[in-house]
C-alpha cells in the first residue's frame, strides 16, 4: 500500500481511497483480537473454581441455603453461549447439595419477543431443557422492589422476585450506551418491566452514556444498583471476540467480575488517540457489518468518539438492505428535526427507535456524509449528505474544513473504539 492510498471495505468490494500527500492524516487500526479458547467448557469450569471477589458458587449456595434458585440466560438475539455456560453452573448447584427441581432458567428477554420451545432448547441445549424448568420473562408480570438513586422504579419478573438466589449469565462486549453488555444487564433490562427499562434506557441521552465507559456512565450505574437491589449474587460471563468465540470466562461478584471481563474487551477493541479530529472516515469493515444502516450504527458510534464537535464523519457503508429495521426507518423518515427522536424516546422507549436516537445523537455533534447504495433523496431526508464515492465525500469535507483539517481514517470502525 502506497502512503497516499488506503483500502476500505465496502460491501464485498475494496475501495482504494486516495489521500493527497499534503494532508494531515492518521489511520486507526483495531488491535489484534484474542483467539478463542481451545476448550470452552474447561474455561467455564476454571472460572467457577476461581471466582473474582467472591466465594465459589458452591460455597455461596451452602451459605445461603436458598429454596429457589434462578439462572438468568440471554435470549436468542444475543450471542451468549448459554449451552456452554449453563451446564457447569448446574453441576456446581448439584455439588452444593441442591436438586434441579429447585432451579428455574429464565430467558432475559427485556423488550424482545418470547422464545419458542425449539429456541429455548437450542439456547441451553436439549439435555438442560429437559432437566430444568425453562421459562420466558413476562414483561407484564413484574413486582416493584424499590427505586434507584437516579429515579428508576425497579420492577422485576415475579418468578425472579420469588427466587432466593439469582445467578446472571451472558456475554460481555462493548455496548453503545451501557458501556458494556453483561453483568447485571441480565437483570435490567433482561427481566424488568417496560416502565423500568424505559426509565433506565432514557439515560442514554445523558453525558457519559457511551461505549467502553463504566465510571460516570448513568445507564450502567443504574443497572448495577438495580442488580444489587434485586439480589443478584453471582455472574458467569463469556468475553467474546468478533467471531463470537469465547476468549475468556469471568465468574464471581456481579460488579467485580464484570469489571475484570471488561479489561479483556478493552485490550481487544480500545485504541488510544491523542486528539479529536475534524474529519473521520469510518468504514464499518464491509459485508455483513455494513449490510444495512441499522448495523452500520456501531461503526458510526465508534467514529463519534473521535470526531470534534462540529466535525464531519464520512460513513462508508454499502447498506444493500437499506435501513434494515422497520421502526428505525419509520422514526428516521417521520422526524422533521434531529431533536424529535430524542424527545420521542423519552416519552416511549421503542426498540428500533433507539437506533434513530443513536444517529440523531451523533448528528447533534457532527455532520454525516454517507457513502452507500441508499437512495440519495432518502439519505438527504434523514439529515445526512449522500455521496457516490469516498473520494468525493472527502473532497467535500475538505472544502468545508480546509486542507489543514486533521483527518482520521478507521478502516474497521465496527471493531475499533477510539479513546483519549
N, C-alpha and C positions, 0 to 999 in steps of 0.2 A: 504493500500500500504506500503510495507516494504521500508526502506530507500534506498535500492540498486535496487529498481525496479520501473520503470516509464512507465506508459501506454501512448502509442502513437496511434492515429487513422491512419489507412491505408486502403483506400477504405472503405468497410463496416466492416472491421475487426479491432480488437485492438491488437497491438503488445506490448509485455512486454519487455522493454529494461533493461538489467541487467547492473548496474553501480557498479563496484568494490568499496568497502568502502574507499580505499586509494586515490581515485581520487578527485580533486578539482572541484566540480560540483555545479552549480546553476540552478534552474528551474524558468522560467519566464512565469507566467500565465497571461492571459488577465484580465483587470478589469471587474467588474460586469457591464453588459450593462444596459443602461436605458431601461425601458419598454415603449411600445407605448402609446401615449395619448389615453384617452377614446373617445374623440370626436375630430377627426382631423379637421373638418370644423370650430369648435369653436376655435381651436388653430390658424388657419389661420386668422380668424376674430380678435382675440386678438392681433396678431402680426401687423395687419393693423391699429388697434386702437392705438397701442403703438410702432410706428416705431423708429428705432435706428438712432440717429444723423440726423434726417430728419423731416420735416413737414409730416403730413399724406398724403397719396396718393391723397385724395380728395383736400386737400389744395394746393398741388403741381400742380395738374391739373387746378384748378381755377386760380392759379397764372400765369401759362404758357399759358393757353388757346390754346392748340395745335389744329391744323387742322387734323392731322393724328397721331394716337396712334398705336404703335406696341408692342405686347406682345411676347417675345421670349420664346419658350417652347421646352423642351428636346424631342429628337426623341425616338423611341421605344427601342433603345439599352441601354438606361439609365433607372434606376429605379425611376425616378422622378414622384411623384403622381400628375401629371398635372390636372387630373379630380377633384382633391380636391383643388389645388392651384388657378386655373383659375376662377371658378365661383364667389368667393368672390371679386376677383380683378375687374371683370366685374360689380359687384354690386356697388363697390366704384366709378367706372367710370360713371355709370348712376346717382349715387347720386350727383356727381360733375356737373351734367347738360349736359353730353355728350350722344349722341345716339350711338348705337353699330355699325352703318354704318361707323363711323369714326375709328373703331378698326380693326386691322388685327392681326391674330395669325400666327407667322412664326415658323415653326419647324426648330430648330437649328441643322441641320444635320452634320455640319462640312464636313468631308470626306465621311460620310456614305450615303448609297443609299436613294433614295427618298421614302417617305412613301406612302402607298396606301390609298385610301379613307377610307377603313374599319379601317386601323391602326390609321389614324387621329381621326376618330370618337371614337375609343377605348381610345386613349390617353387623349382627353379633355372631352369626354362624348358627347353623341349624341345631347343633348339639346344645348350645347355650339356650337358644329359643325354646327348646323342648324341656329344658330343666328348670328354667326360671321364668316367672311371670313377667311378661313384657307389655308395656302399655304406652300409648301416646300421651303427651302433655295435653291437657284440656284448658285452653285459654279462658274459657267461660266458667271454670270451676276452681276459683282461687280464693285463698284466705289471707286477710290483711294481718301483717305481723308487726307493723311499725313504719316509721318514716325516717328516711336518711337525713343527714345534716343538710344536704342540698335540696331537700323537699320532695324526694321521690317516695310516694306511698308504695311500700313493698307488699305485693300480694303474690303469694306463691301457690302453685297447684296443690290442691287439698291432699293428694296422696303423699306428696313430698313433705308437706306440713306435718302430716301424721307420723312421719318417719322419725326415729330417734338418732339415726346416723346416716349422713349424706356423704357419698363419695362422688366426686365430679371427674369425669374423663373428658378428653377432647384432644384436638390438635393445636399446635402452637405455631402461628405465623403472624406476619405483620397485619394489622387491621387499620384501615384508613382513618377511623376516628376514635376507636377504643385503644389505640396504641398497638395492641397485640390481641390475637384471639387467645382462647384457653383460660385456665384458672377458673375463677368464679363466673366467667361468662356462660358456663354451662347452666348456672342458676339464673342469672339475669343477662340476656333476655330469655335463656332457654326454657325455664319453667315458670315464667311470671305472666301476670295479666296484661292485657292491652294497655291499661292505664299506667302500669309500672314501666312497661317498655317505652311507651311514648314519652313519659317524663324523663327517663334516662337518656333516650336517644335524641331528645330535643337539645341536649347539651352538646351535640355535635357541632353546633354553631358557635360555641364558646371558644375563646383562646385556649390553646393547649390541647384541643381535641384533634390530634394529628397522629399519623403513623409513627411507630417506634418511640412513642413518648409515654412514660408512666407517671413520673413526678409532675404534678401540676396538670395532669390530664383529667378534667372533670368527669368524663364518661367512665374511665377506668376506676377512679377513686370511688365513685358512686357504686359501681359494680362490686368492688371489693367490700365496701361497707354492707351492701345488701347480702353478700355471701356470708359475712360474719353474723349478721342478724339472723339469717336462716339456719345457721349452724352447719355449714359445710365443714367437714372435719379433715378431709384428705383429698388430694387430687392425684391423678395419673395422666400426664400429658405427653403426647408424642410431638417432638420437633421434626418437621418435615422439610425436605428440600423441594425445588420446583418440580421434580419428577414425582412428588408425593411419596418419596421413600422416607422411612424412619432413619434419622441420623442420630437421634438421642431420645431417651425417655426420662422424664423427671417425675418424681413422686414425693409426696410429703405434705408439708404445711401449704394450705391453699395460696398464700401470698409468697412466702419464701421460695417454694419450689417453682412457682410460676416465674418469679424474677430470675432464678437460675436458668430456666429454659430460655428466657428472652436473650440471655447473653449469647447463646448459640445462634439465634436468629440474627442478632446484631453482627456477629462475626461473618455471617454469610452475605448479608444484604446492605448493611450500613457502610457508606463510603464517605470519608471526610472531604469537605470542600472548605476553602479558606475565605470565600466571599460569595455573595449573591450575584446573579448575572442579569444583564439587560435582556438577553435573548437566550432561551433554552430550546434546543432542538431535541425532541424526545420521540424516538421510535419505540413502540411497545415491544418489539422483538419479533414481528412477523406473525404469521398464522400459527396457532389459533388465537394467540394473545390479542390480535387486532381484528378478530372476526366480526366484531360489532362495536358500536360506540360504548355500550354498557361495559364490555370487557376492557376497552381502552382507557376507561376512567382510572384504572390502577396506575398506568404509566403517567397519565396526566397529573394525578395527585402527587406522585413522586417528583415530577418536574416542578410542581408548585412549591416544593421545599427549597428549590434552588433559584427561583426567579425573584428579581427585585420587585417591590410594589411599582405598578405602572409599566412593568416589562411585558415581553411577548413570549408566549410558549408556542412553538411550532410543533403540533402533534401529528406524527406520521403514523397513520393507522388506516389500513385499507377499508375496513368496515363493509365487507362484501354483503353482510346481512343487515346493514342499516343500523337502526337503533338497538335492536336485539332484545328489547323487553317492552311490553305494551304500556305499562303505567309510566315508565321512564319517558317513552315517546310522547304520551298524552301530556304529561307535565311540561316537557320542554316545548311542545308545539303550542300549548294554550297560554303559556306565560307571555305577558306583554312586556315585562321588565325582568331583570335578573333578581330583583328583590322578591318577586311574587312567590316562587317556590320556597324561599327561606321563610316566608310567612305561613304558607300552607302547611309546611311540615310541623310548625309549632302547634297549629290547630288540630292536625290529624296526621300522625305518622303513618305513612303508607310505604310498604316495600316497593321498590322501583322508583317511587317519588324521591326517596333518599339519594338516589344516584343523580337525579336532576339537581338536587341541592349540592351534591359534590361538584358538579360542573359550575353551578352558579357561584359557589364559594370561591372557586378559582377565578371566575370572571370578574369578581369584585376586586381582585388583586391585580390581574393581568389580562391582556388580550390573548385570545386563542386563534391561531392560524391553523386550520385543519386541512391536511393533505390526505384525501380519502377518495373513495368511489361514490360517496353520497352525492345526491342531487345538490348542486351549488346553491339553489334557491332555498332549499330546506336548511342547509348549513347557515346561510345568512339569516334566515328566520329565527334560528335558535342562538343568535348572538355571537356566532363565530364567523371568521372570514375564510371562505373556501379557496383552495389552491389546487391546481392540477399537478404541480411538481414542487419538490422541496427546494430546488434551486430558486424557483420563482418566489416562494414564500420567504426564503432568506433574503433575497434582493429587496422585497417589500419591507421586511423588518429592518434591514439596514438603512433603507430610505427614511424610515421613521426615527430610528435610534442613532444613526450616524455611523461612519466607518470606525469610530473609536469605541464602539459598543463592546462590552465584554460578552463573549458567546460561550455557552456550554453545550456540548453535544453528548446526549445519552443514547447510545446505540441499543441498549437493553433496559429501557426505563422501567418496565414492569418489575424487574428484579434488582433495581439499584435505588437505594434510598439515600439521597444526599443529606449529610448532617454537618453542621458547623462545629 
